[in-house]
Amino acid sequence: MAASTGSVKTGGERSYPVLPRREIEALIAEGRKVFIVDQHVVKADAWCKYHPGGDKAILHMVGRDATDEVNGLHSLDARRMMDKYRIGRIEGRWKNFLPPIQGGRFRARVGDGELEQEEEYDADLVLQQIREHATTASSDASSRSPSPTFDTNEAELRNRKGGLARSGSATSLSSADDAATPAPADGMAHLDILTRKEIKLDLSKYPPPDPATQEAIVEKYRLLHERIKSEGLYDCNYYAYAVEVSRYTLFFGLMLLFLRWKWYVASAFFLGCFWHQLVFTAHDAGHMGITHNFQADTVIGIIIADFLGGLSLGWWKRNHNVHHIVTNSPEHDPDIEHMPFFAISHRFLAGLRSTYYEHVMHYDAAAKFFISLQHHLYYVVLLFGRFNLYRLSWMYLLAGQGPRKGVAAWHRWLEIAGQVCFWWWFGYGIVYKSIDNGWDRFVFVVVSHFVTTPVHVQITLSHFAMSTADLGVDESFPQKMLRTTMDVDCPPWLDFFHGGLQFQAIHHLFPRIPRHNLRKTQGLVQEFCNEVGIPYALYGFVEGNKHVIGRLADVARQAAILAKCQSVLEKGEGGHHH
């Protein structure tokens, strides 16, 4: 492939050679961690394993234009430091590769460093394949159950507020007949049909993921970003945090007061409220939304998360950054990978391999049991969410999954100190020393942890009912975020309860905006959605929960259909042997 290899120098910056696409492909084939930021080629090999947000976030960007993801998740200082690792530049629009971690294959050099002259990767061809894949879906798509997430009129697609007069199923991709009889004898074929239907449904409701359309969306998204900056919405409201600290102090003080009076249930309740509210500020700090300084916000986050809450901020960052990049991808997003307890997509029924956890999520006997009842057990399982976070935090810290060198290396030791401190004041000082007997200790622990359940509901609410379809490598960052994330409508006086998590779609578009400014940003995002034709999903809290339960029920129904398919197949094979 012929391409210019000249270089330019502008504004006193060093000059960078123009790297042909085929050269970049060969670098990736050799194992280099290469991606594009602001038309420059960045090679991240030297600092990938020291990245404070974890190496997986970088691996999902290899071969892609990561400009919007990088600018959204990083401070200006971090982006400037990243400039040191530029190795070249590109000309024109970049066509994304599928990253190796997601299954992308790349052609290596041959001979003495020469490159094979094969047909260039064609993103338009991939788009055509996606469309053809969806078009071949079963012709009964028109008979499927209505979907409140997508099957609405244009006004509702632009701005969904309040309750929707529809069924509780968030997305029902199967026809009415599907729920009754497994048409294909092969259960995997049935799952493939559902996948094609999901893709087709998204293609019909969202702007097409062709390069020209998505480039126009990105251009308007970046203009919106500049407008948000100019209106001061990235500036933190420190008075609001003074109010937050007053609330935390009140809850902790009430916990100690009732503990002294031996009113253990009341004491545990206010400790749970304390933890519930702390999570929101730890989330802000993890996104550098308080001081906008990486080290300062990280220390604030560790004090809150580890010392006061017993949870690892480092684990959360590693997990959460991947979630922000590959939102609602069944194979890649750890925030929706809850097997064997939950499956929000029929694709989990095939037994997927998680690229985050690096193991296969088997659809085994335990998964079959829980998933068949998941719409009934949803809130019950979430009651134990905080206990699972303890497990994940300690696994992260003890295994040293965070960076061991670089600017974030010392965070692990501060976190371990924070964990020791937490279990000293909570486990020893309160549970063991301040409570009289074993039963009261048990009740205290259970109540204090169960009270934090609304946080886990809020986290799952924003994504569980939204699309898990893959529309290809050329779908833009803003469209992907809006397609996979919903916001929760609530009155301003209730914002303290949701802690900013009710604006998840806005937060996914602009992760570093301080949460007290998200409501002000909402109107600008709605204008953007109207302009580019992307539906903005906004539900009331109760209605959003109905959609989540509906999605879980739908997957449970598909699990039952799959079981029938497999049963029929097994009986057929048994008869053949006889």
Buried (B, 14 or more C-beta within 10 A) or exposed (E): EEEEEEEEEEEEEEEBBBBBBBBBBBBBBEEBBBBBBBBBBBBBEEBBBBBBBBBBBBBBBBBBBBBBBBBBBBBEEBBEEBEEBBBBBBEEBBBBBBBBBBEBEBBEBEEEEEBEEEEEBEBEEBBEEBBEBBEEBBEBBEEBBEBBBBBBEEEBBBBBEEEBEBBBBBBBBBBEEBBEEBBBEEBBEBBBBBBBBBBBBBBEBBBBBBBEBBEBBBEBBBEBBEBBEEEEBBEBEEEBBEEBEEEBEBBBEBBBEBBEEEEBEBBBBBBBBBBBBBBBBBBBBBBBBBBBEBBEBBBBBBBBBBBBBBBBBBBBBBBBBBBBBBBBBBBBBBBBBBBBBBBBBBBBBBEBEBBBEEEEBBBEEEBBEBBBBBBEBBEEBBBBBBEBBBEBBBEBBEEEBBBEEEBBEEBBEBBBEBBEBBBEBBEEEBBEEBBEEEEBBEBBBBBBBBBBBBBBBBBBBBBBBBBBBBBBBBBBBBBBBBBBBBBBBBEEEEBBBBBBBBBBBBBBBBBBBBBBBBBBBBEBBBBBBEEBBBBBBBBBBEBBBBBBBBBBBBBBBBBBBBBBBBEBBEEEEEEEEE
